[in-house]
Amino acid sequence: MAGSSEPAEIRATRQDDRVVGSNEVQNEEDASPKAQLPEGNVSKARDTQNGEIKEQKASKLKSIWSKIGLDIPTLLLMFKGSVAPTIAIAFYQADSVSVLYGNLGYLVAIICVLSVPIMPRAKFIQTVVLNTIGVCIGCAIGLLGIWSGIQARIHTTPAGSTARYNSSQAVVCAIWLFANIWFVNVLRAKMPALQFPVIIYSIFTNISFTFGPRFPAMSYGIALIKQILYGFLSAFGISTCVNLLVIPMSSRLVVFKQQAGYIGLLRATLKAQTGYLQSLENTDMFLGSNGENETKDNPEDGNKPLKKDTGKQMHPANSPHSKALKGAIAGLTALHGKLHGDIPFAKREIAWGKLDAKDIDEIYSLFRGITIPLLGMSTISDIFERVAERRGWIKPRKAEERDRSEAWEHCPKAERIAEQKVWNGVMKALHDPFSVVVAAMDQGLEHAGIVLELLPKPKKSKAVDEEAQSEPKPGDPDFAKYLGEKVKSFYSTRGQVLRAWAKEKGLSESQFDAAKTAPVERNEFTPDEAKHRRDQQQLYLILFMENLLFSAGTAIEALVDFADKKAEDGTMKKKRLIVPGPKRLRKWVKSIGGEDTSIDTESPDSLEAGSNNVYLGQGFNPRKDPEHLPANSPWQRFGNLVRTIPRFLGSTESAFGFRVACATLTIGIVAFLKDTETFFFQQRLVWAMIIIAIGMTMTSGQSIFGFLGRVGGTAIAMVISMLLWYIVDEQVPGVIVMLWFFIFIQMYFFIKYPRLIQVWLLSIVTEVLIVGYELQVKKIGIAASASTGQPYYPIYELAPYRLATVAAGSFVAFIWTIFPYPISDRSWIRKDLGSTLYLLANYYSVVDSTVNARLHNTEGDMERKTSPGRQLKKVRTKIFNKLMMLLPSLQQHADWQKWEPTIGGKFPRATYEGIILRANNLTNYLALISYATESWSIDADDRYPNTTPASRRAWLNDLTALVDQIGPTSSRITSLLSLLSASVRQGSALPPHIPLPQPYNLSRRLEALDKGILDFRHIEEPGYSAYAVMQVASSLITDDLARLVDHVKDLVGENDFTFHVNLSDSSLESEISRKGKKD
């Protein structure tokens, strides 16, 4: 039921309860002697039972169908992907076509597959343009190489010689092949956009230069190059027509579908969050992750170990509600990263539509504003578990973890039960206001989707009550006002929840404010002081939840306002021609081969705002070269260009290109030797070289997986080829139809399992190659097909030969991936982790600068691109997006490394996963601080109805003055993250006794300076709630940093040369001497 507001788990539970209840009643009635039904009722009952059985079977089929994911869009994509190679195979049956392409006709169908016409339009246009440019360059290079080889033959052949083979010509062609393969694979490694163009180019050059030594004159070479060029360009033409005309799919359409899915995931996250919070109304949120309360010895209980509470109650973090929430958040972050990668293509398209590139960017920015507070809300279970650990109520997940709790956090077990009851009461008090505002927010997301035409308009139901009609519905013009009233109402009623909390605690406002705090210099707390600190922690957590939900509500309000604005200004009324400007096209070209050399690729050009000079830190500038000062003259700038050559040759990408070239020549050398060239062409070993071009990878984990996958995929293609050939008794029309059908089926796996794209791509290509060759022989005859020196094989021999060549090519690729030394996914993940930690160091520094600018009101006019606030926002957004792209790739490498053989000790996967988890947490918490403190720079009266801009600024000025006096040393965290980054990346041990970041204790230090700054009466201030969010997130950051240091220390070690002398012998001697004196 798509329209139901209940989570699927609750609906399933209720259905199960109904079934169990009905069975119990039926059993009771059957056991009673009086329970006899008339025959008509019995037949009705049987019909009902049969209907239920049919419904259960239908539901099972529906669940299986949903798991498969075979929906209409997938079926359309499968059909689209199978059309191009089928057209290429079918149109070869025309006489004019077969005469033109000769014995390379099947190559057209192969290139159609490798062109991937199912890509969105902008991606495909970029790929096909690069493919065409690559083929044209390959044509010129091929002709040049063949010509130079023929010149070598002319200059080294004795007069009157009729020898067919010439070693000099073969050597020249081999050198051309090696250089070409090396260079294009360097580009392939540096520029992911060239993945398919390089494969196409490699096929072209492999065929050209392996046939080159066989040509005695240039006319033969020109004929071959023309034939290959015609085949490639024809394939590109067929693929382009299929992409543009057969079920056309633009990149804008893909982005709009993703945005609709994003809205759906946001709504699912809101519902899952509500369900999780409601589950805490009657459960113990302080249970351990294993479902048991395990506690350490508590000094306050007489050093007696507390017993385990072995109740079977499931921990909230492992409950269905919590898992549903984590699943929704994981899907949201994954889609966020994917959307970030697809939006640039959507902005570059020429389209007939309504929303332009700026609108797409703005929607993405508004989505990010909604996602960040929801990410913060999802950390509630983690916060409760950490509180329980620090208070000694449960054991940490790792026994060797140090106790980082402060003195005021230690509590006896009885305090845990009392606090659990308090939190149960708080969650019950939050139930109604949260449910009301979440329902309005859910409708707000639906409204934005309807107005922006991302979601379909709901069908109007005939039976609608009068009360429901009085409230605006999503899509109505005045819905934004209704949503704003709901969000303001939620903000205005926050005091009710806090009063319920105070009632549960038995506190009044004066009692809470009158509690004394410990002096900053003293780390000891009286029971009253410790209780005050714990009460303050509870208050901050309540404000944390309320503020984040309110922030999500205001972010959804902004999305609704944007949608209504687009409806009012006529954007959504009619379509128009949308053309990208020349600046965007220039960025497109630069993005193909550009390299990011700064933290923010959009570094500011002008740092002046008005008449004031704004000086930004060095973090805004491109990275410095530690061996060279910036170039100041034309000669020095020319020298910088010269230095790029050795840097290029010594790069990791150049080493990869060299490996691919060596692997290619390992098989290609057979074509250049006199005694083996005939064997090379007869056994079609050029296909093994093409396999190397398609499947060579940089890391050994991917290589092992790829080797097994390619061999398995080719084995499947071999079986399918013989099956479809003989199932129709070798009849050409039937073979073509069956070929289309099997490609159609294989496209499902191609679409649904992107990690296995190379496997299924190679399987389809091999299938087309085998069947296409056999159809070609049927069309032009055996003699014409064997004219190139390749003997004819029937399909039952050709298919195993193809499998053998694929296995040989894959094996050679695997050997050259690990020889002379392997580039493992394990080393790759370590380097990427170092880069991630370095980005985190920069991100923390930018966020800290942002918070200070908002405190001191120095952000400037955010509408001006040159203002400090806009510059900080630019850098902050750029780093956040990079982290969102980098963190999932870390997990991908962690998955690939499973395929690497372990020689020696095991890979410390748990430690690496711990570092990835901490890096992910730090990213979310820093984004949360940046987002929450936006309220410090917003002066909107309608957003905060309980306060005025003057009072808000006055409280912030007081807070700023006190913070300046305290002077928190946040640079230590940036330094620590930079140190950890260098240590992980280089594998060097950490220095001893690293000063770990301590909890800020900001509240305690502020109260020591001004007792009234954090009084209970200030909770209505939006800045106070933002401060509470910052305080909670900061404590989580310091805790995660300490755990991160422990993980890195486990990974690389520590340069600690201190030693401890065991004084047991001397102690024994002193003990004996004391006994002697006593005697």
N, C-alpha and C positions, 0 to 999 in steps of 0.2 A: 504494500500500500504506500505509494509514493507520497501521498498527502498526509500520512499520519505523522503526528508530532512525537510519538513514542519511539524510543530506541527499539531496534529489532529484538534485542535480548529480552526486554520487558514483554513485548508482544508474544514472543515464543513461550516465555514462562507462563503467561496468562493462558495461552492456548493449552499448554500441558496441564495446567491446573484444572481447566475445564474438562479435559479428557479424563484425568484421574478421578475427578468428582463424579462424572457421569458413569464411569466404570464401577465406582464404589456403590452408587445408588442402584445400578443394575444388579450387582451381586447381592445386595440386601433384598431386592425384590425377588430375585430367583430363589433365594434361601427361604423366603416366606411361603408357606403352603397356600396362602390366600392370593398370592401374586400370580394370577392367571389372566392372560389377555385374550380378548376375542380374536378370531382368525383375521379379521380385517386389520386390526391394530398390529397383529404379528407381521402381516405382509408389509404394512407400512414401515414397521421397525426394520424389517429386512432390507427394504428399499433404501431407508435412511442409512443403514450400515453399509450397503453396497455403494451408495453415493459417497460416504465418507472415505471408503477404500479408494474409489476412483479419484477423489480429491487429493488423497495422500500420494497416489501414484503421479498425479499431475503435478503436485508440488515438488515431488522428487525429480521429475523430468525438468521442471522449471529451474530447480536449484542446480542440476547438472548443466543445463543450458547456460545459466548465468555464470557458472564456474568456467565453462569453456570460453565464454565471451564472444560467441558467434552472433553478434548483432548485425543490424542492417549496414551500418557504416563499414564494419569489417568485411562483410560479404562484397560490398561495392569495391573496396580497395583490393580484395583478392581478385575480383574480376578484372579490374583495371590493370593489375600487375601481370595478368596472364595474357592480355590482348596483344601487346607489342611483339613478343617473340613468336606468337602464333601467326601474326600477320607476316612477319619476316620469313617464316618457314613456308607459309602458303603462297606468297607472291613469287617465290622462286620457281614455282611450277609453271609460270608463264615462260614461253620460249625466249622472248626478248630479254627478260631478266636473267635467265640462266646463261644466255650468251654473254651478257655484260659482265657478270660476276664470275663466270667460269667455275673453277673448283674451289672457290672461297665463299660460296654462297651462304654456307652455314655460319660464317663469321658475322654476318649481318644480325642474325638472331642472337648470337652471343653478346654482341655489343648492345643490343636492345635490352638484354637482361642487366648488363653492367651499368647502363644509363639510369636505372631505377626510376622509371617514369611515374611511380606512385608518390614521389616526393611532392610536397607543396610547391606551388607555382614559382615563388621567388627563389626557393632553394634549387629547384630544378633548372630554372633559367640561368642562375649563377653557375651551376654545375655543367650544363650543356655548353655555355659560352666558354668556360675554362676547358672543357673537353675538346671543343672545336679548335680553340687556339692551340691546345697541346698537340692535336693531330696535325694541324697545319705546320707547326714547328717541327714535329716529328717527320713529316713528309720532306721538309727542306733538309733536315739533318740526315735523314735516311738517304736522300739523293746525294748529299755531299759525301757521306761515308762510302756509299757504293762507288761513286766517282773516284774517290781517292784510292779505294781498293783496286779499281780497274787500272788506274794510273800506276800503281805499284806492280800490277801484273805486266803492264806494257814495258816498264823499265827493267824488269827482272827476267823476262822470258827471252830465251835465246831465239835468234832468227830461225824460222822454219819449224819451231817446236809446235806440236799439236797436243801437248799435255793439258788435260782438263783442270787439274789441281795446281794451284800456285800458293806456296807457303806465305809469300810476302802479302798477297791479297788477303789471305786468311788472317794473318796477324793484324793487318790494318783494320779489318772489320771487327776483330776481337777487341782491339783497343777502343774503337768507337763504341762498341756495345758496353764495355766496362765503364767508360767515362760517363756515358748517358745514364746508365742504371744508377751509378753512384750519385750523380748530381740530382736527378729527379727524386730520388728517395731521401736525399737531404732536405729538399723542399717539402716533401711529404711529411717528414718528421717535424719540421718547423711550422708548417701551415696545415692544420687539419682539413681546411677547405679543399686542399688538393688531393685528398685521398683517392677519389675515383678518377680524376684526370690523370694522376700518375699511373694508375693501373692501366688505363686506356693507352697512355703513351708508352708504357713498358711493353704492352702487347705489340704495338706498332713496331717498336725498335727491335724487339726480339725476333719478329718475323723478318724484318728487313735485313738485319745484319747476319742472321744465320743463313739466309739465302744468298747474301752478297757474294761469298767466295765462289759460288757456282756460275756467276755471270761473266762471260768472256767479253761482252760489249755493254755499253751504257743503255742501249735500247731495251735489253732484257730487264735491267733495273728499273727503268722508267715505266715499263709495262706493269711490273709487279707493284710499284708504289702507287700507280694510278688505280690499279685494281683494289688495293687495300684502302686507298683514300675513298674511292667510290663506296665501298662497303661500309666504312665507318660513318661517312656523312649520311648515307642512306639510313643507317641505323639511328643516327641522331635525329633525322627528319621524322622517321616513324615514331620514335619515342616522344618527340615534341608534339606531334599531332595527337598522340594518345594522351599526353599530359594535359594539353589545352582543351581537347574536345571530348574525350571520353571521361565522363563523370569529373568535370574540372573541379579542382580543389585549390583555392588560393591560400597563401600563408596567412592572410587576414582572417579567412574562415577558420583556419586551425587555431589562431590566437583567440578568436571569438568563442570557439567551442571550449578552449581551455579556460577562458574567463568565466563561461557558464559553469564549467566544472569547478572552478575556484569558488564561485558563489555557493555551489552545492556543498563543497567541503567546508566552507565557513559556517554554513547552516548546520551541517552535521557536527562540527566541532562545538558550536554553541549548545546543541542538544546534548552531546556527550558530556560537556562540562557541567551542564545543569544536572544531568543524571548522576554524575560522580559526586557533586556537592550534596545532592539529596541523599546519596547513599551514606554520607558521613553523619547523617542525623541520628543514626542508631548503631553505629559501629565504632570500634576503637581505632582511631587513626594513628595510634602510636605502636601498633603491633609491628614486629619484625617482618622482614620480607619473606621469611619462611613460615609465617603464621603463628609464631610462638614468641612470648615475651621472655627473652633471655636477658638477664641483668648481671652486672658485675657486682662484686662485693661492695656494699655501701657502708662507709664509715658511720653514717648517721644511724644505721640499724644495728650497731654493735658488731660490725665486721662479719655479719652472718650472710651467707649467700642467699639470695632470694630464690624461691622456687619458681620453676617454669609454669607458666600458665598454658597448659596443654589443651586449651579449648580448640575446637575445630573451626573457629570463625576464620574466614579467609581475610587476609590482609587487604585493605582497600587498594593498595597499589597493584594487587594481582586480581582484583575483582573484574567482572565483565565490563563494568562501567569504566574502570580505569584503563583497561585494555582497549576499549572502544575509543576513549579519549586519545590515548597514545597513537592508535592507528590513524585516527583522523588528523592528528598533528603531523605524523610522519608523511601522510599523503599530501597534506597542505604544503609542507616544506619542499617535498619533491616536486610538486607542481609549480611552486614558486620559482625554483631553479630552472625548470624546463621552460616556463613562460619567459623568464629573463633571456634565455637563449633564442627563443623563437620571435620575440618582439622585433628585433632589428630587421628581420626579413619582412615582417608584415609592414613595417614603416617604409620600406623601399618599393613596394608594389604600386604599379599603376592600377587603379581600381575604379569601379563605378559603385559608390557606396555613400555612407553618411558620416561615419567617424573617421577623422584623419589621423595622421601620425601623432600629433600632439595630444589628441583625445586618448589614443591607446596608451601613450606614456602616462597620462594623468590617471587613468583607471588603474594602471599597474602601481603607481605611487599610492593611490588611495587604498588599494588592496594591502599593500605593505603596512600602511597605518593601522589596518584592522588586525592583521596577522600578529604583529609584535605583542600587543597586550594579551591576545589569546595564547601565545607561546608562554607568556609569563604566568597566566592562569593555570597552565598545564603543569607547572612546577610545584603545585600545592602538596601533592603526595610526597615529593622529594623533600620539601621543607619539613613536613611533619616527621618524616623518618630521620632527618638530620637532628631535629630537636630532640627526639627520643634518644638518639645516640649520644648527644652531648650532655644529656641529663642523666645518663647511666641507666636508662630503662631497657635498652636492648644493646646487644653486642654489635660492634661494627661488622661489616661484611667480611673484612679481612682482620684476622686476629692480630696481625702485626701492626695495624694502624695505631698511631699514637693518639692519646687523648688530648684533644685540642680545646676542650671545654674550659670555660671560665668558672671562677669560684661560685658566682651567683646562679649558675645553671644546674648545680648538683641538687637533686631532689630525691626524697624517699619514694617508695612505690605508692604509698597512700596519696601522695601529691599527684601522681599520674592519673589515678582514678578520678580525683577531683577535677583535674584539668580536662580529662576526657568528657566529663559531664558538662563542663563549661562550654567546650567546643560543640558538643551535641546541641546544647541550647542555642549557641550562636548560629549554627547551621539551620536550625529550625526557624530562628528569627529571620535569617536571610532567605528562607524558602520563598515566601510570597513576593517580596520586592524583586528578587532575582528572576523568578518565573515570569512576572509581569514584564519586566524590561527585556528579558531574553526573547519573549514572544514578540514584542514590538520590534526588536532588532532583527529577528528572523524575518518578519514581514518587511522590514526596511531593505534587507538584502534582496528579497523577492521583488520589491517595488523597483529597486535600481535595475535589476536584471530585466524586468518587463519594459521599463521606460527606455533603456538602452538597447532593447530588442535582442538581448542575450538569452532571455527566457521567454517561452510562449505565454501568451495571455491566458489566465485561468478561465475555464468554462463557467459561465454564470449558471448557478443552480436555481431552480424555480422555488424550492422551499427554503426561504431565508426568513428568520425571525426579525421582528422590528428592531430589537436591540442591536442585532448584528448589522442591520442596515444603517443604523445611526452612526456607526464607526466607519471611518474611511478604510477602504481596502487597498492592498497593493495595486498600484497603477492609477489610482485616483489622483486628481490634481492637488488636493489638499492633504495628501497623506504625509508630506514632510512636516507639516505643522503638528499633526497627530503624533508622529514619532518624536518630535522635539519636546512635546509636552510630557510624554512618557519618560524620556531620559531626564528631563528636569525634575519630574516628580521623584524619580529614583534618587537623584542627587539631593533633593530637599529632604527626603525621609531617611537619610543616612543616620541621623541622630537616634532614631528609634532602635536600630540594631545596636548602636553603642550603648544605649540605655539598658537594653536587654542584657548586653554583656556585663555592664556594671552591676546590674541586679543579680546575675548569676555569681558574680564575684563578691557581692555584698559591699560594693564600693559606691561612694558618692563622688561627685566631681571634686569637692573640697578634700575628701580623704585621699583621692589619687594625687592631687597636686601637693598635698601636705607631706606625702611620703618623702623622706630624706634620701638623698643619693650620696654614695660614698665619694670622698675626695678623689681627684684624679690620680694623685700620687700614690694612693693606697690601693692595693689589690685585694683587700679583705672587705667582706660585706657582712653586716649584721643581718639577722633573719628578716627584719623589716625592709632593709635596703635590697636584699636579694629578691624578696617578694615583689617590691616595686619594680625592679628590673624585669622580672618575668611577666608581670602585668603589662608593662610597657611593650614587651615583645609581642604579647597577645594583641594589644591594641594596634601595633604596627601591622601584624598579619591581617587583621580585619580590614584596616585601611588599605592594605595591599590588594586584597581581593576586590573591595568596593571600587577603588580607584581604577584598577585595570578594567573592570567591567564597564565602568562609566567611560573610560577612555575608548574602549571598543565601541560603545554606544555613540559617542561623539564622532568617531571615525566613520561609522556607518551613516551617521547624519551627514557628514561631509560628502560621502558617496551619493546619498540620496539628493543632496542639494546640487551636486554636479550633474546628475541625471536629469533633474528637473530643469536645470539651466539649459541643458542641451535641447530639451523639449521646447522650452520657451523661446530660445533664439532661432528656432526653425531648423536646427541641425538634423533632427530626427523626422522632419516632415517629408523631405524628398531627397532622393539620391543625386549625387553630382560626381563629376569627374575629379578624382583625386590623383594628383601627379606629384611625385617626390621632387623636391627642389635640387638644384645643382650642388648645393652644399652637402645634402644627404647622399647624393650619388658619389661625391668625392670621398666621403667617409666610408662608403661601401667599398670602393676600390682600395682604400688604405687598410680597411679592416681585413682584407684577404691576406695581405702579407705583412701587416703592421705588427710591431712588437711593443709591448707595454714596458716602458723603461722608468716608470714612476709609480708611486703609490696611487696617484690619481691620473689617469690618462688625459683628463681634461684640465690640465694645470692652468692656472689663471694667467692670462696675458697682461692684464692691468690690475695693479693692486692699489689703485687710488679710488677713494670714495669721497666725492665732493672736494673740499679744500684740505681734508685731513689725509695724511699719509698713513696707511695701515700696513704695518710690517708683519708679515707672516713668517712662521718658522721654516726651517730647512726641510721639514717633512713635506712641504708643498712642492719642492723642487725635484727634478729628475735625480736619480741615484748618481752619486759621485763615483769617479774612478779613483781608487786609492793609489794608483801608480802615476796618474797624470793630472795636472791642473787643467781647468777648462781652456779650450783653444781660444786665442785672442787675435789670431791673424789668419789670412787665407792659407798660408803655408801650413800652419798648425792644423787647420781644419782639413786640409788635404791629407796631412799625416794621419788624422783620425780615420779617414776613409781607407787609407792603406792598411792601418792596423786591423780593420775588420776582416781582411783576407786571412791572416793567420788565426784570428779568433774563430772565423768560420771553419777553417780546416781542422782546428783542434776541438771543435764542439762535439757534444754527444750525438747530435744529429748527423755530423759528418762520419762518425764512427759507425752509426747505424747504416748509412748509405754504403759505406765500404763493405760491411758485412753482407748486405743484399747483393752488391756487385760480385763479391767473391762466391756467394752461393749460386748466383746465376751462371758465372763462368765455370763453376764446378761441373755443371751439366753441359753448358754451352761449349766447353772446350772440345767436346766430342764432335761438334759440327765443324771445328776448325783444323782437325787433324786428318791427314790423308787416309789413314787406315780405318778411321771410324766414322767419317762423314756420311758414308752410305748407310751405315747402321742408324745414325741419328735421324735421318729422314725417313727411313723405312719404318722405324718404331715410333715416329712422331714425338720425339723427346722435347720438341719445342713446347709442348703442352706442360711438361714438368717445369720448364723455365717460367712459363706463365703462372703456374701455381705458386712459385716463389714470389713473383711480383704481387699476386693477390694476397697471399697469406703470411708473408714475413712480418714479424712483430718485434718490438724493441725489448720485451722482457721475456724471461724464460717461462714464467708461469703461463702466460698467454700462449707461448709457443707450444708447450706440451699439450695444453687443452686444444689448441688449434690443430696440432698434428693428429690427435685422436679424432677430433670433430671432422676434419676434412676427409680423412680416410673413411670414417663412418658415413659421411654425407655422400661420398662418391660411391660407396658400396650400395647405398639406397638408390642412387641414380642408376647404377648398373642394373639392379633388379627391376626398377620401374621401366627402364628403356626396353629391356627384353620383354617385359610383360605387355607394355602397350604396343610393341611391334607385332607380337604373335597373337594377341587377343583379337585382333581384327584381320588376321590372316594376311598381314603385310600389305593391305590395301591402303593406298596413299590417303584418300579422304578420311578413312577411319583412323589412320595413324595420326593425322593432324588434329582430329577432334580429341582423341585420347591424350595426345600431348598437351593440348590446352587444358583438359580436365585435370591431369596430374599437376601441371604447373599451378592451376587454380587452387588445388588442395595444399600444395607446398607453400603457397604465398601466405597461408594462415600462420604457419610456423615462422615465416619470415617477418610477419607483422607483430605477432604476439611475443616472440622471444628475441628481443633486439641483441641480447648478448651472443646469440648464435647466428647472427646475420651472415657472417662469412661462411659458416657451415652450409646453410640453406642456399645462399647465393651460389656457392660452388656446386652444390647438388643440382640446382636448376641448370646452371651453365653446362655441366657435364652431360646432363640429360639432353639438352638441346644439341650439344656437340655430337653425341652418338647418333641420335635420331636424325638430325639434320644432315650428317654425312651420308647415312644410308639412303635418305630421300634424294640427296644430290646424285648419288650413284644411279639410282633408279631413273633420274631425269636425264643426265648427260652421258651415262654409260660408264663402264669400268675403265675403258681405255682413256677417256678424257680425265677421269678422276685420278688415274695413276700417272698422268703425264708429268707431275712434279717429282716423281721418284718415290712416291708413297704408295705401296701396293694396297690393293683392295682387300679388306677383311670383312667377312660377314659379321652380323651384329653380335653373335654369340662369341666371337673372337675379339671383336673390336672393344666391346664393353670391358672384359677383363684387362685388356691392354691399357685402357684408359685408367682403370683402377690402379694398375701397377705404376703407370707414370705419375699419377697423383700421389701415390704412396712414396715414390722415389723423390719427387719434388718436395713434399712435406717433410720427409726425413732429412733431406739436405738443408732445408730451411731451419729445421730444429737444431741440427748440428752447428750451423753457423750462428745460431742465437746464443749457444752456450760456449762456443769456441771463438777465440782463445781464452776468453773469460766470460762468464754469464753476467748479464744485466738482469738481476732478479727483481721480481715485484717487491720483495722484502726490502731491498735497498732503495727501491723507488718510493715505497711508502714512507721510509724513514726520511728521505729528502723532502717529500711533500709535507710531512709532519713538521719539519723544520721551517718550511715556507709558511705553513699555517700559523705556527706560533709567532713567526715574525710579523705576519699580517695582524695577528691579535695584539701584539705589542703596539703597532701603529694605530689600530682601532681603539685601544684603550686610551692612548694619548689624545686622539682626536675627540673621543667622548668626554674625556676629562676637560679638555679645552672648551668644548661645547657647554658643559655644565657651568664652568667658571664664567663664560661669556653671558649665560643666562642669569646667573646670580648677580653679576655686576651690570647687567642691562647694556652690554656693549656689542650685541649682535648686529645692530644697525638695522636698516630697512631691508627686510627679507625679500622685498620685491625687486631690489637692485641686485644685479648679478655680481657686482663688485663688492658688496658688503661682506664683512667678515663672517656673518652668520651663513650667508649663501655659500661662501667658499668652504666653510667647515661642513656644511650639509653635502656639498658636492663630493668632498673627499670621503666623508663618512658613508655616504650611499655607495660609492664606488668600492670601498673596502668591504662593506657588508655583502654586496653582490658577489665579489670575488670569493669571499668565504662561503657563501651559499653554493657556489659552483665547485669549490675545492673540497669541501667536507664530504660530499657524496662520492667524489672520485677516490678519496682515501678508503672508503668502505669497499669500493670496487676493487682496488688493488689488494685489500685484505682478503677479498674473496678469491682473486686470481692466485694468490700465493699458496692456496691450498693444493694447487696442482704441481707445485714445485717439489722435487724430491728433497728430503731432508738428509743431509750428510753431516754427521756430527750431532751436536745438541739440537734440541727442538727449538722451533721459532717461538719467541715469547709473545704469542698472539694476544693473550689476556692483557699484557702490559700495553701493547699498542692500542688495543681496543679501549683500554682505560684512558689513554692519552687522547684518543679521538673523542671519547665521551666528554672528557673535561673541556676540550677545545670547543665542542659543540655547546656545552653549557655556558662557557664564558662568552661565546658569541651572543647567545640569547640574552644573558643577563646584561651585557653591555648595551645591546640594542634596547633593552627594556629601560635602562637608566636614561639613555638618550631620549627615548620617547616620552617617559613619564615627566621629565623636567621641562617639556615643552610648555606646560602650564605656567611656568615661571615667566614666560615671555609673551603670554596671550592676555590681552586686556578686554576680552569680550564680556560685556555685562550679561548678555542673555545666556551665556554658557554656564556662569556661576551665579545663580540668582541670590544666594545667601550673603554675598560679599560685594564690595565695590573695588574698582581698580586701585583706588588710593589706599584702602586698607590692605589689599594684597601686596602692593608695592612696599608699604611701610613695614609689613612683617618680613618681607624678603630682604629689605635693606638692613633690618636688625639681624637677620640670619647671616647676611653677607658680612657684616661687620664682625660678628663673632667668629665666623669661619676663617676670615682673614687673620684674626688673632691666633686661632689655633694653628693655621697653616698646615693642613694635612699633606704629608709627603707622598703624593700619588706617583711621583716619578719612579719610586722604588719598584712598583709593579711593572712599569714599562721596561725598566732595566732587567728585572727578573725574567720577564717573558723573552726579551732579546737574548739573554744568557742561555735560557733553556733552548731557544731556537738554534743558536750556534752549536750548542752541545749535541743536540739530536742530529743536526744535519751533518756535522763533522765526526760524530761518534766519540767525542772527547769527554773525559770524565769531568764532573762538576767540581768546583772548588769546595773545600770543606766548610762546614758550618755556615751554610747560606742563610742569611737572615730572612726568615719567612715573613710574608706580609701579616701583620697583626690586625685583628678587628679594629675598626676605626674608633670604637667607643665614642663616636661623635656626640651621641645624646648625652652621655655622662659628662663629657667635657663642656658641652654647651650649657648644661644645667649648672655646672660649677661657675660659669661666668654670668649667666642670667637665668635665674630659677623659673622665670615666667615664659621663656621663649617656647617651651614645649608643653605649656599648660593644656589641660583638657579643654579649655574654652577656645583654643585655636584649631580644634579639629574640623571646623567648618571651612577653614582656609584651604583652598585647593593646593597651595604651596606646601601645606602641612602633609597632605596626603601624598604629594609627590615626594616629599622628604621621607615619608614612611616607606614608599616603594624603593627609593634609593638606598635607604638603610638596610632593608631586607635583602635587596639584590647585592649590595656591597658585602654583606656578611656571607652570602652564598659565594661570591667571587673569591673572597679570601679563603674560604674553606676549600673551594675547588682548586685554587692555586696551590695550597699546601699539599693536596692530594696529587696534583700534577707534578710537583717537585719530587714527591716520593716515587711516582711512576718513572720519571726520567732518571732518577737516581738508581732505580732497579735496572734500568735499561743500559746506562753508560757507566755507572759506578761513581765513585767519589774519591778525590785526591786527599784522603785522610791518612796521614802517616803517624798519628798519635797511637800510643800503646798503653796498656794498663798492666801493671805488675800485680800478680797474684800474691798477696801478703799472708797467705794461709799459714806458711811455715813460721814466719815471724810472730804471727798472732798466737800460734801454738806455744812458741817459746815464752812469750810474755805471760801466757796463761799459766805455764808451769812455774815460772818464777813467782807469780802471785800466789800460787798454791803453796810453794815452798816457804814463802814468808809467813803465810797464814799458819802453816804447821809449826 
